[in-house]
Amino acid sequence: MEEAGCKVLYPMDRLAVMGVFEVLGRYRELAATRARLAEHFLSSPPDLFVGIDAPEFNLVLEERLRAAGVRTVHYVSPQVWAWRPWRVRRVARAVDLMLVLFPFEENFYQSHGIPVTFVGHPLADEIADANDKEAARAGLGLSPDRPVIALLPGSRSNEWRYHVEPFLQSALELRKTRPDLQCAFAASGREGRLYIEGILQRLDPEIPIKVFEHRTREVIAAADVVLTVSGTASLETLLVGRPMVVSYRMSALSYLVARFLVRVPYFSLPNLLAGRRLVPEILQGEVEPRRLAREVSRWLDDPVAVEDLQQAFSAIRLVLRRQASHTAAAALSDLAGK
């Protein structure tokens, strides 16, 4: 957005916090930033205020601005359909329009009488139907003739902490019976790459696993199976069309809270979008190397199941492909013109 000409008032990475108790550790900083932003936009009111994601931060800000007469839009729905559904009351007070990425979110907001537009997902527009596995492997320096698993431990430091080591150990477990297996870690940036490499050095510096920085999509495209955290990484894997095993761990306290608040049967986007179990989900205490390796092996050993899965993924991709940016811009233009 900065490259497109937007003025940056505060760095966005300071809002990138996940987990109930992780957020509490930064509450004072986040609250002070939000208060200063409210003062700025109340003194210089925009025609529209568009809050993008970060609902715990943005909805409070949007509610205050809307009460002062500023039209507000929220882009990327909070997961009110999954947990803490009472937050929908705040959404109703905070926004003139909700822009959502997934069709089940549109149904949810319509049922609560909140103006909503399903715009589709930008990644579905961006990712081509054909993702050449051989070309991806050539670009990454991987052999075209040996199987590949991709390891996607997340983009945030609290995700690396809980996933890098069990993912690595599961790769080692797989190599005991598949010595020709190639393993590729996708790191979201330099910090993530250094963290992964540090774990590799501590366990065994001779482990034949490659780490690629800022090349997540290529790593997914090169893979036969992807072992990934939940969230956008699992959606990207779906759109590229690769079978996956989805995993998630968090702090014990965050998980304890989530157990009592979450109200959906699945936590991975592929399964939520399908409305049924398409891919295995491994959560919290079950995230251990042998279990992960066993689920990855099932995909490697069953090409018929992989083909069925890819057909289901193709149907979901068509639903999500709606020229999201154009559709969102049109919805904003319509609201601004009223």
Buried (B, 14 or more C-beta within 10 A) or exposed (E): EEEEEEEEEEEEEEBEBBBBEBBEEEEEEBEEBBEEBBEEBEEEEEEBBBBEBBBBBBBBBBBBBBEEEBBBBBBBBBBBBBBEBEBBEBBBEBBBBBBBBBBBBBEBBEEBEBBBBBBBBBBBBEBEEEBEBEBBBEBBEBEEEEBBBBBBBBBBBBBBBBBBBBBBBBBBBBBEEBEEBBBBBBBBEEEBBEBBBEBBEEEEEEBEBEBBBEBBBBBBBBBBBBBBBBBBBBBBBBBBBBBBBBBBBBBEEBBEBBEEEBEEEBBBBBBBBBEEEBBBBBBBEEBBBEBBBBBBBBBBEEEEEBEEBEEBBEEBBEBBBBBBEEBBEEBBEEBEEE
